């Protein structure tokens, strides 16, 4: 009967975990226990922020569109109401793209709905 030595598997597991912690500060990138703890938090934040990213971008688009609209004497709420009334369906992302990359087209659109 031979005994099973687990050194190779344990070493591989630790090495992979430390590879994931590469770039962390100080002990968190070199010490297994600290790295494991740091990665638990990092994974939690990554999961949470994949959802928050959608919220953040939507807010950014609204800020950009509202800023462009205020230059034309409108606000987002009034503009959104007029878009809905006219039956124009364009999402916030596309409106923000227009406002940033093609301001002359966006201005025409805002003035025509004023």
N, C-alpha and C positions, 0 to 999 in steps of 0.2 A: 504494500500500500504506500502510495506516494502522497506527500502533502502538496496542497495547491498554494502557490505563492501568488499574491495579488499585487505585487509591486509595480508591474508594468501597467496594469489597468489604472491603478491609483495615480501613478505618475502621469499617464496620458490625460486623465480627468483633470488633474491639477494644472497641467500645462495648457490645456484648452481653456480653462477658466482664466488663467493669467493672461492668455493671449487676448481674450475678450476685454480684459481690464487694462490693456495697453493704452497709454495716454492719460491714465488717471494720475493724480498727484501722489508723490511720496510713497508711503507704505502700501497704499491701496493698489498700486500697480505691481508690487513685488511680493507681498505677503498674502498667502492663500486665504487665510481667515478674513483679513481686511478686504481683500479683493472680492470675496464671495458676498460679504455684507454690502459693499459698494455696488456690486452688480444687481443685487436684489432691489436696491433703491433705484438704480438706473433703469432697470426693466419696468418698474412701476411707473416711473416718470415717462418713459418712452410710450408705454401703453396709453397713459392718460393724455399725453400731449399729441398723440396721433389724432385723437378726437378733438382736442382744443384747437389744433391747427385750422380746422374747418371754420370754427368760430372766429378765430383771429383774422383769417383771410376775408371772411364776410364783413367784419367790422372795418378792415382796411379798405375794401371796395366802397363801402358806404361813405367813409371819410373822404376818399378821392372824388367820388361823384358829387357829394354835397359841396365840397370845396369848389369844384368846377361850376356847379349850379349857382352858387352864391355870387360868383363873378357875373352871372347873367341875371341876377336879381330874383332867383328862385331858391326854394329850399327842397330838400329831398322829399319831404312828406307831400308837398304840393305837386311836385313833379311826378311822384309815384302815382298819386291820385289821377292826374291827367293822363298818364300812360295807360292806366287801367280803363279809364273812361273812353279813350280812343281805341281800346282793344289792341294795343301794342304790347307784345310779349317779348321782352328782352331781359336777360338776367343781369344781376348786379355786376358780375364779373365782366361781361361784355361792355356794359356801360362804363365801367372803370377803365377798361382798355381803350375805349373811344376817347374818354376824357384825358387820358395821359398821352396816347400815341397819335390821336387824330383830333386835337381840340377844336379845329375849325368845323369838322362834321358834327361834333358834339354840341358846339355852340349853335349851329343851325337847327339842330334837333330841339335844343332847349328853347330857343327863341320862337320856333314854330308852335310849341305847346304852351307858350306863355300866356 
